[in-house]
Amino acid sequence: MKKMWIVIFIIIAVVLVAVFCLSLFLASFVMTGKRQTVKEAFAWQSEHYDTTFYGQTEKTDYTVKAEDGYILNVELLKCKEDTAKYVIISHGYTDNRMGALKYAKMYLKMGFNCIIYDLRGHGENESTFTTYGIREGKDIISIVKDTRNRYKNIEVLGLHGESLGAASSIASLKYNPKIDFAVADCGFSDIDNVLRLGYKNAKVPTFLVDLTDIGAKVRYRYSIKKMRPIDALKDNKIPVLFIHGGNDDFILPKNSKDMYNAANSKKQIHIIAGAGHAESILVNEEEYNKTVEQFLKDVLVKN
């Protein structure tokens, strides 16, 4: 009998260790996915639309120190005409600042200087894990402050983000940044629902998201369940435009709709029919540009 209990104890211990190791693996998989190099990202962008404007645009590279001392690689794309309008564009997960070019093209035409950068752990930045808006939102605050200090002639300053960049832009609103507008394209309201959908589509039990959360708290000291950009909208007063692809099956349009409903500031939402994840401006560039341009006209009118 004693030997049987020892065997049972060993089996339970092995199972618990295996489950614990699995939780650490899942957390690492979710928070440290393989990133594209700048060269790889630019090649992908160039295959999907005309990026020749980038080579013809005056650029300035510099770095910005985040609140915790982390260094972010930043690049200013200067508008051909003198302008006092600036927009900070944030890219998606595993991408880098080259992913911001498809939006920079639009803003440059509208007379904006564009600030593009590598999100924490991406591009040319030091490798680290992603917190799906928690640290990334604070990084945007650092870039906003740097932009205000670096360029003294600013009349308009806004944010534009895609996917993780959109969620991070929304998360930054919690800190009342000194900006005039935000555009969030295919962002998530919380990363938990995105992971559950992904696990379900991969035919993996969705309860593993809870294991992922345990692993994230142990390995990285951050909880998946607290990665909720939507919570930043409750007291926000900055105008927000939510854009989402109607056929997005990675981050469902419901995420943007939920954030739109949660926002108490001036707000608009626009669904681009037929567009998958992060494809809206590629599927219907004219509609996309007109939507953003009209939004800016609506919210930037001087009283």
SESE-284545 format. One record per residue (C-alpha): x, z negated, y; residue number from 1. Coordinates in nm, 2 decimals. Layout:
residues N
atom u: X	w: Z	v: Y	num: NUM
...
***
This chain:
residues 303
atom u: 0.00	w: 0.00	v: 0.00	num: 1
atom u: 0.28	w: -0.09	v: 0.24	num: 2
atom u: 0.45	w: 0.24	v: 0.18	num: 3
atom u: 0.12	w: 0.43	v: 0.25	num: 4
atom u: 0.09	w: 0.26	v: 0.59	num: 5
atom u: 0.45	w: 0.34	v: 0.67	num: 6
atom u: 0.38	w: 0.71	v: 0.59	num: 7
atom u: 0.06	w: 0.70	v: 0.81	num: 8
atom u: 0.26	w: 0.54	v: 1.09	num: 9
atom u: 0.53	w: 0.81	v: 1.07	num: 10
atom u: 0.27	w: 1.09	v: 1.07	num: 11
atom u: 0.10	w: 0.94	v: 1.37	num: 12
atom u: 0.43	w: 0.90	v: 1.55	num: 13
atom u: 0.53	w: 1.25	v: 1.47	num: 14
atom u: 0.20	w: 1.39	v: 1.60	num: 15
atom u: 0.22	w: 1.19	v: 1.92	num: 16
atom u: 0.58	w: 1.30	v: 1.98	num: 17
atom u: 0.47	w: 1.66	v: 1.92	num: 18
atom u: 0.17	w: 1.63	v: 2.15	num: 19
atom u: 0.40	w: 1.48	v: 2.42	num: 20
atom u: 0.65	w: 1.76	v: 2.39	num: 21
atom u: 0.37	w: 2.01	v: 2.40	num: 22
atom u: 0.25	w: 1.86	v: 2.73	num: 23
atom u: 0.60	w: 1.89	v: 2.88	num: 24
atom u: 0.63	w: 2.25	v: 2.76	num: 25
atom u: 0.29	w: 2.35	v: 2.91	num: 26
atom u: 0.37	w: 2.18	v: 3.24	num: 27
atom u: 0.70	w: 2.37	v: 3.25	num: 28
atom u: 0.53	w: 2.70	v: 3.16	num: 29
atom u: 0.27	w: 2.66	v: 3.43	num: 30
atom u: 0.50	w: 2.53	v: 3.71	num: 31
atom u: 0.82	w: 2.72	v: 3.65	num: 32
atom u: 0.72	w: 3.07	v: 3.55	num: 33
atom u: 0.97	w: 3.36	v: 3.57	num: 34
atom u: 1.01	w: 3.48	v: 3.93	num: 35
atom u: 1.08	w: 3.84	v: 4.05	num: 36
atom u: 1.40	w: 3.91	v: 4.23	num: 37
atom u: 1.37	w: 4.06	v: 4.58	num: 38
atom u: 1.49	w: 4.39	v: 4.45	num: 39
atom u: 1.23	w: 4.39	v: 4.17	num: 40
atom u: 0.95	w: 4.30	v: 4.40	num: 41
atom u: 1.04	w: 4.57	v: 4.65	num: 42
atom u: 1.05	w: 4.83	v: 4.37	num: 43
atom u: 0.70	w: 4.73	v: 4.26	num: 44
atom u: 0.57	w: 4.74	v: 4.62	num: 45
atom u: 0.72	w: 5.08	v: 4.67	num: 46
atom u: 0.56	w: 5.22	v: 4.35	num: 47
atom u: 0.21	w: 5.12	v: 4.48	num: 48
atom u: 0.21	w: 5.22	v: 4.85	num: 49
atom u: 0.43	w: 5.35	v: 5.12	num: 50
atom u: 0.70	w: 5.09	v: 5.22	num: 51
atom u: 0.91	w: 5.32	v: 5.43	num: 52
atom u: 0.80	w: 5.14	v: 5.74	num: 53
atom u: 1.01	w: 4.84	v: 5.62	num: 54
atom u: 1.34	w: 5.03	v: 5.66	num: 55
atom u: 1.24	w: 5.14	v: 6.00	num: 56
atom u: 1.15	w: 4.79	v: 6.13	num: 57
atom u: 1.38	w: 4.57	v: 6.32	num: 58
atom u: 1.45	w: 4.26	v: 6.11	num: 59
atom u: 1.60	w: 3.92	v: 6.16	num: 60
atom u: 1.69	w: 3.69	v: 5.87	num: 61
atom u: 1.72	w: 3.31	v: 5.91	num: 62
atom u: 1.64	w: 2.99	v: 5.72	num: 63
atom u: 1.40	w: 2.71	v: 5.79	num: 64
atom u: 1.45	w: 2.35	v: 5.67	num: 65
atom u: 1.14	w: 2.20	v: 5.51	num: 66
atom u: 1.02	w: 1.85	v: 5.57	num: 67
atom u: 1.22	w: 1.72	v: 5.26	num: 68
atom u: 1.53	w: 1.92	v: 5.35	num: 69
atom u: 1.46	w: 2.22	v: 5.12	num: 70
atom u: 1.58	w: 2.55	v: 5.26	num: 71
atom u: 1.34	w: 2.84	v: 5.29	num: 72
atom u: 1.46	w: 3.20	v: 5.34	num: 73
atom u: 1.27	w: 3.37	v: 5.62	num: 74
atom u: 1.26	w: 3.71	v: 5.78	num: 75
atom u: 1.11	w: 3.83	v: 6.11	num: 76
atom u: 0.97	w: 4.18	v: 6.11	num: 77
atom u: 0.96	w: 4.28	v: 6.48	num: 78
atom u: 0.67	w: 4.49	v: 6.61	num: 79
atom u: 0.79	w: 4.80	v: 6.79	num: 80
atom u: 0.60	w: 4.70	v: 7.10	num: 81
atom u: 0.66	w: 4.38	v: 7.29	num: 82
atom u: 0.41	w: 4.13	v: 7.17	num: 83
atom u: 0.34	w: 3.76	v: 7.19	num: 84
atom u: 0.13	w: 3.76	v: 6.87	num: 85
atom u: 0.28	w: 3.63	v: 6.54	num: 86
atom u: 0.15	w: 3.59	v: 6.18	num: 87
atom u: 0.32	w: 3.40	v: 5.90	num: 88
atom u: 0.25	w: 3.58	v: 5.57	num: 89
atom u: 0.27	w: 3.40	v: 5.23	num: 90
atom u: 0.31	w: 3.58	v: 4.90	num: 91
atom u: 0.17	w: 3.51	v: 4.55	num: 92
atom u: 0.31	w: 3.32	v: 4.25	num: 93
atom u: 0.63	w: 3.47	v: 4.09	num: 94
atom u: 0.65	w: 3.72	v: 4.38	num: 95
atom u: 0.86	w: 3.68	v: 4.70	num: 96
atom u: 0.86	w: 3.79	v: 5.06	num: 97
atom u: 0.85	w: 4.16	v: 4.96	num: 98
atom u: 0.50	w: 4.09	v: 4.84	num: 99
atom u: 0.40	w: 4.03	v: 5.20	num: 100
atom u: 0.48	w: 4.39	v: 5.30	num: 101
atom u: 0.14	w: 4.54	v: 5.23	num: 102
atom u: -0.01	w: 4.30	v: 5.48	num: 103
atom u: 0.28	w: 4.32	v: 5.73	num: 104
atom u: 0.21	w: 4.69	v: 5.76	num: 105
atom u: -0.14	w: 4.62	v: 5.88	num: 106
atom u: -0.03	w: 4.34	v: 6.12	num: 107
atom u: 0.25	w: 4.54	v: 6.27	num: 108
atom u: 0.00	w: 4.82	v: 6.35	num: 109
atom u: -0.22	w: 4.56	v: 6.52	num: 110
atom u: 0.06	w: 4.44	v: 6.74	num: 111
atom u: 0.19	w: 4.14	v: 6.56	num: 112
atom u: 0.54	w: 4.02	v: 6.48	num: 113
atom u: 0.54	w: 3.93	v: 6.11	num: 114
atom u: 0.72	w: 3.63	v: 5.96	num: 115
atom u: 0.76	w: 3.67	v: 5.59	num: 116
atom u: 0.94	w: 3.42	v: 5.37	num: 117
atom u: 1.01	w: 3.32	v: 5.01	num: 118
atom u: 0.79	w: 3.04	v: 4.89	num: 119
atom u: 0.96	w: 2.73	v: 4.75	num: 120
atom u: 1.12	w: 2.82	v: 4.42	num: 121
atom u: 1.08	w: 3.20	v: 4.48	num: 122
atom u: 1.30	w: 3.49	v: 4.59	num: 123
atom u: 1.63	w: 3.38	v: 4.73	num: 124
atom u: 1.54	w: 3.01	v: 4.76	num: 125
atom u: 1.69	w: 2.75	v: 4.53	num: 126
atom u: 1.50	w: 2.73	v: 4.19	num: 127
atom u: 1.24	w: 2.46	v: 4.17	num: 128
atom u: 0.89	w: 2.40	v: 4.04	num: 129
atom u: 0.56	w: 2.50	v: 4.20	num: 130
atom u: 0.30	w: 2.25	v: 4.31	num: 131
atom u: 0.02	w: 2.50	v: 4.38	num: 132
atom u: -0.02	w: 2.42	v: 4.75	num: 133
atom u: 0.09	w: 2.05	v: 4.78	num: 134
atom u: 0.46	w: 2.10	v: 4.88	num: 135
atom u: 0.40	w: 2.47	v: 4.97	num: 136
atom u: 0.14	w: 2.37	v: 5.23	num: 137
atom u: 0.38	w: 2.13	v: 5.39	num: 138
atom u: 0.65	w: 2.41	v: 5.39	num: 139
atom u: 0.41	w: 2.63	v: 5.59	num: 140
atom u: 0.38	w: 2.35	v: 5.85	num: 141
atom u: 0.76	w: 2.35	v: 5.88	num: 142
atom u: 0.76	w: 2.73	v: 5.94	num: 143
atom u: 0.48	w: 2.70	v: 6.20	num: 144
atom u: 0.68	w: 2.43	v: 6.39	num: 145
atom u: 1.00	w: 2.64	v: 6.36	num: 146
atom u: 0.82	w: 2.95	v: 6.48	num: 147
atom u: 0.68	w: 2.76	v: 6.78	num: 148
atom u: 1.03	w: 2.63	v: 6.87	num: 149
atom u: 1.21	w: 2.96	v: 6.80	num: 150
atom u: 0.98	w: 3.20	v: 6.98	num: 151
atom u: 0.87	w: 3.06	v: 7.32	num: 152
atom u: 0.63	w: 3.33	v: 7.42	num: 153
atom u: 0.37	w: 3.29	v: 7.15	num: 154
atom u: 0.01	w: 3.36	v: 7.26	num: 155
atom u: -0.14	w: 3.39	v: 6.91	num: 156
atom u: -0.01	w: 3.25	v: 6.58	num: 157
atom u: -0.19	w: 3.29	v: 6.25	num: 158
atom u: -0.15	w: 3.26	v: 5.87	num: 159
atom u: -0.22	w: 3.52	v: 5.61	num: 160
atom u: -0.18	w: 3.44	v: 5.24	num: 161
atom u: -0.23	w: 3.60	v: 4.90	num: 162
atom u: -0.31	w: 3.41	v: 4.58	num: 163
atom u: -0.07	w: 3.11	v: 4.58	num: 164
atom u: 0.01	w: 3.20	v: 4.94	num: 165
atom u: -0.35	w: 3.19	v: 5.03	num: 166
atom u: -0.40	w: 2.85	v: 4.86	num: 167
atom u: -0.09	w: 2.72	v: 5.03	num: 168
atom u: -0.21	w: 2.84	v: 5.37	num: 169
atom u: -0.55	w: 2.67	v: 5.31	num: 170
atom u: -0.37	w: 2.35	v: 5.19	num: 171
atom u: -0.16	w: 2.35	v: 5.52	num: 172
atom u: -0.48	w: 2.32	v: 5.72	num: 173
atom u: -0.50	w: 1.95	v: 5.62	num: 174
atom u: -0.21	w: 1.89	v: 5.86	num: 175
atom u: -0.38	w: 2.05	v: 6.16	num: 176
atom u: -0.12	w: 2.32	v: 6.23	num: 177
atom u: -0.10	w: 2.46	v: 6.57	num: 178
atom u: -0.23	w: 2.81	v: 6.47	num: 179
atom u: -0.52	w: 3.02	v: 6.58	num: 180
atom u: -0.65	w: 3.17	v: 6.25	num: 181
atom u: -0.60	w: 3.19	v: 5.88	num: 182
atom u: -0.67	w: 3.47	v: 5.63	num: 183
atom u: -0.69	w: 3.37	v: 5.26	num: 184
atom u: -0.69	w: 3.66	v: 5.01	num: 185
atom u: -0.78	w: 3.57	v: 4.65	num: 186
atom u: -0.68	w: 3.21	v: 4.68	num: 187
atom u: -0.79	w: 2.93	v: 4.44	num: 188
atom u: -0.99	w: 2.63	v: 4.54	num: 189
atom u: -0.81	w: 2.43	v: 4.27	num: 190
atom u: -0.56	w: 2.53	v: 4.01	num: 191
atom u: -0.75	w: 2.34	v: 3.73	num: 192
atom u: -1.03	w: 2.60	v: 3.71	num: 193
atom u: -0.77	w: 2.89	v: 3.71	num: 194
atom u: -0.58	w: 2.74	v: 3.42	num: 195
atom u: -0.89	w: 2.67	v: 3.22	num: 196
atom u: -1.00	w: 3.03	v: 3.26	num: 197
atom u: -0.66	w: 3.15	v: 3.17	num: 198
atom u: -0.64	w: 2.93	v: 2.86	num: 199
atom u: -0.99	w: 3.04	v: 2.76	num: 200
atom u: -0.90	w: 3.41	v: 2.80	num: 201
atom u: -0.59	w: 3.36	v: 2.59	num: 202
atom u: -0.82	w: 3.19	v: 2.32	num: 203
atom u: -0.64	w: 2.86	v: 2.37	num: 204
atom u: -0.83	w: 2.54	v: 2.38	num: 205
atom u: -0.91	w: 2.45	v: 2.74	num: 206
atom u: -0.84	w: 2.08	v: 2.68	num: 207
atom u: -0.48	w: 2.17	v: 2.68	num: 208
atom u: -0.51	w: 2.18	v: 3.06	num: 209
atom u: -0.54	w: 1.80	v: 3.04	num: 210
atom u: -0.22	w: 1.79	v: 2.84	num: 211
atom u: -0.06	w: 2.01	v: 3.10	num: 212
atom u: -0.16	w: 1.76	v: 3.36	num: 213
atom u: 0.00	w: 1.47	v: 3.17	num: 214
atom u: 0.32	w: 1.68	v: 3.13	num: 215
atom u: 0.32	w: 1.76	v: 3.50	num: 216
atom u: 0.29	w: 1.40	v: 3.60	num: 217
atom u: 0.56	w: 1.29	v: 3.36	num: 218
atom u: 0.81	w: 1.58	v: 3.43	num: 219
atom u: 0.74	w: 1.66	v: 3.79	num: 220
atom u: 0.55	w: 1.36	v: 3.93	num: 221
atom u: 0.26	w: 1.58	v: 4.04	num: 222
atom u: -0.09	w: 1.60	v: 3.90	num: 223
atom u: -0.25	w: 1.94	v: 3.82	num: 224
atom u: -0.58	w: 1.78	v: 3.91	num: 225
atom u: -0.47	w: 1.70	v: 4.26	num: 226
atom u: -0.37	w: 2.06	v: 4.34	num: 227
atom u: -0.69	w: 2.13	v: 4.53	num: 228
atom u: -0.66	w: 2.33	v: 4.85	num: 229
atom u: -1.03	w: 2.32	v: 4.90	num: 230
atom u: -1.00	w: 1.95	v: 5.00	num: 231
atom u: -0.81	w: 2.06	v: 5.32	num: 232
atom u: -1.12	w: 2.23	v: 5.46	num: 233
atom u: -1.34	w: 1.93	v: 5.51	num: 234
atom u: -1.21	w: 1.85	v: 5.86	num: 235
atom u: -1.05	w: 2.18	v: 5.95	num: 236
atom u: -1.14	w: 2.34	v: 6.28	num: 237
atom u: -0.93	w: 2.66	v: 6.25	num: 238
atom u: -1.12	w: 2.99	v: 6.19	num: 239
atom u: -1.08	w: 3.12	v: 5.83	num: 240
atom u: -1.14	w: 3.45	v: 5.67	num: 241
atom u: -1.17	w: 3.45	v: 5.29	num: 242
atom u: -1.12	w: 3.78	v: 5.12	num: 243
atom u: -1.15	w: 3.84	v: 4.74	num: 244
atom u: -1.15	w: 4.13	v: 4.50	num: 245
atom u: -1.49	w: 4.16	v: 4.34	num: 246
atom u: -1.34	w: 4.24	v: 4.00	num: 247
atom u: -1.08	w: 3.96	v: 4.01	num: 248
atom u: -1.08	w: 3.80	v: 3.66	num: 249
atom u: -0.77	w: 3.59	v: 3.71	num: 250
atom u: -0.88	w: 3.38	v: 4.01	num: 251
atom u: -1.25	w: 3.43	v: 4.02	num: 252
atom u: -1.43	w: 3.52	v: 4.35	num: 253
atom u: -1.62	w: 3.19	v: 4.31	num: 254
atom u: -1.30	w: 3.02	v: 4.43	num: 255
atom u: -1.33	w: 3.19	v: 4.77	num: 256
atom u: -1.70	w: 3.14	v: 4.78	num: 257
atom u: -1.66	w: 2.77	v: 4.71	num: 258
atom u: -1.40	w: 2.73	v: 4.99	num: 259
atom u: -1.62	w: 2.93	v: 5.23	num: 260
atom u: -1.91	w: 2.69	v: 5.16	num: 261
atom u: -1.68	w: 2.39	v: 5.20	num: 262
atom u: -1.54	w: 2.51	v: 5.53	num: 263
atom u: -1.69	w: 2.36	v: 5.85	num: 264
atom u: -1.50	w: 2.58	v: 6.10	num: 265
atom u: -1.57	w: 2.93	v: 6.21	num: 266
atom u: -1.56	w: 3.13	v: 5.88	num: 267
atom u: -1.62	w: 3.46	v: 5.72	num: 268
atom u: -1.60	w: 3.59	v: 5.36	num: 269
atom u: -1.56	w: 3.94	v: 5.24	num: 270
atom u: -1.56	w: 4.07	v: 4.89	num: 271
atom u: -1.39	w: 4.40	v: 4.82	num: 272
atom u: -1.58	w: 4.59	v: 4.55	num: 273
atom u: -1.38	w: 4.71	v: 4.25	num: 274
atom u: -1.06	w: 4.52	v: 4.34	num: 275
atom u: -0.88	w: 4.31	v: 4.08	num: 276
atom u: -0.65	w: 4.02	v: 4.16	num: 277
atom u: -0.44	w: 4.08	v: 4.47	num: 278
atom u: -0.55	w: 4.44	v: 4.48	num: 279
atom u: -0.80	w: 4.44	v: 4.77	num: 280
atom u: -0.58	w: 4.60	v: 5.03	num: 281
atom u: -0.46	w: 4.86	v: 4.77	num: 282
atom u: -0.80	w: 4.95	v: 4.65	num: 283
atom u: -0.96	w: 4.99	v: 4.99	num: 284
atom u: -0.70	w: 4.97	v: 5.27	num: 285
atom u: -0.94	w: 5.10	v: 5.54	num: 286
atom u: -1.21	w: 4.84	v: 5.46	num: 287
atom u: -0.95	w: 4.56	v: 5.44	num: 288
atom u: -0.79	w: 4.65	v: 5.77	num: 289
atom u: -1.13	w: 4.68	v: 5.95	num: 290
atom u: -1.24	w: 4.34	v: 5.81	num: 291
atom u: -0.93	w: 4.16	v: 5.93	num: 292
atom u: -0.93	w: 4.34	v: 6.26	num: 293
atom u: -1.29	w: 4.25	v: 6.33	num: 294
atom u: -1.24	w: 3.89	v: 6.23	num: 295
atom u: -0.95	w: 3.86	v: 6.47	num: 296
atom u: -1.16	w: 4.01	v: 6.75	num: 297
atom u: -1.44	w: 3.76	v: 6.68	num: 298
atom u: -1.22	w: 3.45	v: 6.67	num: 299
atom u: -0.96	w: 3.53	v: 6.93	num: 300
atom u: -1.19	w: 3.61	v: 7.22	num: 301
atom u: -1.09	w: 3.41	v: 7.52	num: 302
atom u: -1.38	w: 3.21	v: 7.67	num: 303
***
